């Protein structure tokens, strides 16, 4: 996949201005910055023209502090661009810094700031001497994502790195917390105003103007110590020569700093030769200047010499460090703004437009496409901008999504529709940056996809059509139109070349979900593993997280609960930062809730399902909301609180519009009604599902068949139940659905028992218990209610092994005490008792090999108390030794 190329960065942004030979020392402020090295952050905040950048540059040069520098602008509000520049700057300190973060930034969809910055912070922690990162012009950064990332960096800032913010306004950062913790040094407007002594030295050093102390004092008063005003005043005086009434001339200043600056700049500009005036005005539109750029814009061949002369004359032109064979400069922002105003008065629109057209050509030739695009957009050169944006996309793909979105919002859509590559890219930007669930999003995207599809069909461009079909599948996926998503995914794979790892990975992701919903678990596993490999190769981190979700579901259906839990824990750890990650967080929480529920840890399951429901509400994710609520309802049913379970389900039915999701809700309601004995409430559901011709996924159809079998059992019709269950267990086993296999066997066991076939019932239940014990399944058995309790009680003595007997007993122990208080095991076995929490702690320590004395010390109890607990454990598990207890505990997944 294309990736961000750091060689295309504008390296002048990483260059601090060169220290001026005539700079006035400001030791009182340099000492404050020295103090800042012992804190996390230094903040230099003041309006333009107060010498903020000059001060920091002088400090770094005089103290020889290793430093990294980034001069920011409005275009850096894309997090990818911002952090690419920051990492590139830090690598000037040490080329090993930020390698992993830069690598992540090159992906088509970079990770969240937490994932992104953790390796960078770890790299910075290896610094062994003080170093400084300067972020100049930080007031241009308004992105909340970037502010959050910087706050995260500050919170975890390594000892040896110091941050310096140079800004016109206080940034949206946790400044109050930094002040409270004495981790911040601040230099503001009042600090930066010149004193009388500094003003006299400044005017003498920079302008050679030797003024009476009274005149300097009055000039200082009129400009309020504003360094830019003093410099402009001195420059104007220098150009005017002798002024008979100096005091009167100074008194002519009036109004704000901005007014004084405009007045003085006109004075300075008017004193220059005509060719220099033209040069200044025509080049003032460009943030950074070099000789060849100015030559290209002006049609001359001597701009390098002109720039050198302007710097020597102190005409507010600052030289940056050299980059290759180019020497770069920039105007003071204050000076540039006034020059631009003068230029627009002097030259007509066509002349200025031609300047920008020539500049875009120069930037494009030098590989600085983003600069060329910004200039084209600024002057409304839409066709030129579109051509440049298409080239940018070929190189960077979606890595700077926010920047691409900002650019395309400035261009009429009719122009975008004529460029199919841009149309498809813009469709992706819209899907990933707005509410992907909203029908309005799909409506807005469709014209872009239609235009691109028509163009590529005419061209016969099958690889591009494959990409478009794959993306359409993604759009329909998020809209909940799964059959359309599956159809487009299959269509795309016939068009896409083998080397297109991103789009093939996306399509296989969608088709793995289809296989999962159709119950083809082995097929789903094969597809999702291939998809994960392809999306990993494409560095699509969001896609990889989606594959982990589906793979966790594959493991869940196979009964591999620990593997499923590990994957969801990984998702919960990695899916942080952006709002869209809340979907991943929500599905991970729900999956962990399902796993906790299966293990009969109802409290944990309830907490996780409630979190999933909360995240679903924040994101408007109907599917997640529905599944989380159903899980919460069944948790209440497991506690025999069917009233609360019903209350939870009611809002789902009234608020659900999607027919497939509504059908899943109705099946869950039917199952709860059967469990609670409210069979009359199930008749309507049964009639609807048996007569509706709507095609539903195989797993949904299977759930409905199992629920109808439960209804037949409740109605005393076991033969009809067996007909519904015929062949389902072996079919589920062939396709990898272990959970379905165990469910079918449990229901068959109940049906055979109700049909007076105890042998066949015991066979089915024994097979189900064997699988359930090996996989650690519990609620599959317990959710069958009183009939399963009675069957377990009846068949427990005849089970073929002590492990299965113990597992069956453990299932009965898992029920609420009131549900089993009347039950006892047959023969010599004592009444059923569950292990207490303290006994479980003792059992785990015992299984770990600790002696009674060690266990006593660990739990802070007496050795005699431990002995009592051990005896109770032996009795409840029907064992006679530690080894037997360890074996049974492991078999029962109690450890």
Secondary structure as UniProt FT lines:
FT   HELIX           6..8
FT   HELIX           11..14
FT   TURN            21..22
FT   HELIX           27..36
FT   TURN            37..38
FT   STRAND          41..45
FT   TURN            48..49
FT   HELIX           52..63
FT   STRAND          67..71
FT   HELIX           74..77
FT   HELIX           79..90
FT   TURN            91..93
FT   TURN            95..98
FT   HELIX           99..105
FT   HELIX           113..124
FT   TURN            125..126
FT   STRAND          131..136
FT   HELIX           138..140
FT   HELIX           144..155
FT   TURN            159..160
FT   STRAND          161..167
FT   HELIX           175..180
FT   TURN            181..182
FT   STRAND          184..187
FT   HELIX           189..192
FT   HELIX           196..202
FT   HELIX           203..207
FT   HELIX           213..223
FT   TURN            224..225
FT   HELIX           227..240
FT   TURN            244..245
FT   HELIX           246..251
FT   HELIX           257..270
FT   HELIX           274..283
FT   TURN            284..285
FT   STRAND          289..290
FT   HELIX           291..298
FT   HELIX           303..312
FT   TURN            313..314
FT   STRAND          317..323
FT   TURN            324..325
FT   STRAND          326..331
FT   HELIX           333..346
FT   HELIX           349..365
FT   TURN            366..367
FT   HELIX           369..378
FT   TURN            379..380
FT   HELIX           382..396
FT   TURN            397..400
FT   HELIX           401..409
FT   HELIX           413..417
FT   HELIX           420..433
FT   TURN            436..437
FT   HELIX           439..459
FT   HELIX           462..478
FT   TURN            479..480
FT   HELIX           482..493
FT   TURN            494..495
FT   TURN            498..499
FT   HELIX           501..517
FT   TURN            518..519
FT   HELIX           521..537
FT   TURN            538..539
FT   HELIX           541..557
FT   TURN            558..559
FT   HELIX           561..574
FT   TURN            579..580
FT   HELIX           581..598
FT   TURN            599..600
FT   HELIX           602..619
FT   HELIX           622..638
FT   TURN            639..640
FT   HELIX           642..655
FT   HELIX           659..676
FT   HELIX           679..682
FT   HELIX           683..691
FT   HELIX           698..714
FT   TURN            715..716
FT   HELIX           718..725
FT   TURN            726..727
FT   HELIX           728..734
FT   TURN            735..736
FT   HELIX           738..754
FT   TURN            755..756
FT   HELIX           758..775
FT   HELIX           779..782
FT   TURN            783..785
FT   HELIX           786..795
FT   HELIX           796..798
FT   HELIX           802..814
FT   HELIX           817..820
FT   TURN            821..822
FT   TURN            827..828
FT   HELIX           837..847
FT   TURN            848..849
FT   HELIX           852..859
FT   HELIX           863..877
FT   HELIX           882..891
FT   TURN            892..893
//
